[in-house]
Amino acid sequence: MFSRRAGPVPGPPGPALRREQRNKRVWILALLLALVPAAAYADGLSYTYVETGWVNVDPDVGDSGTGPSIGVSWGLGETLHVIGGYSDVDFDPVTMTSWNVGAGFHRSFTDSLDFVGEASYIEAEVDVPLFGTVSEDGYAVCAAVRAMLTNAFELKGEVEYSDLGTDGETSFGATGLWNVNQRFAVGAGYEVADEADAVFVGFRIKFGQ
């Protein structure tokens, strides 16, 4: 939620500062999309992996930003997993970093079709030159379906709701993953929300089923 702030934003109120304050919410909501690679790539219906990628976030306000993202998932038994992720997106001159940690539940309908539900705690930090740093925290919940369309290709569709203390944001995404072998996969995805879109590419290393 927008309940914690890393100190006041310095500087006298002026047109530039008011513009930055107005844009803050859009930047942070856009940053949530950068966390998508932390939980979006399927893993051959496995839930234990490490992945990294490059994300491009295009908010409705301001220029687009790019940066790296890394995510982890670890399966716990037959139906549970824990997740975490970190991203660092540069909007030049605004820089945004975020991390998330959470847990998920997955249920198999068939050998090639899973339903996935996840909930995460999120922290996001926006660094605006001359105006300081703003830190916010909140949560996200996600529902997804993963389907192995062939022995090597998986398609995932998801809907996510996130809340950082102001109006919540709903996003929709799709990710395709090509399993090169049993341990390595490459993927790409697209996510759209009310105030930002994101495109991401990356790879994942799988450690087990």
Protein Blocks (a to p, Z undefined) as FASTA:
>chain_A
ZZbcebjaedjddfklmmmmmmmmmmmmmmmmmmmmmmmpcghhiabdcdddddddddfe
dcddddddddddddehjlbccddddddddehjaccddddddddddddfblmbccdddddd
dddddddehiapcddddddddddddddfbfkbccddddddddehiacdddddddddddfb
lmbccdddddddfkbccddddddddfbZZ
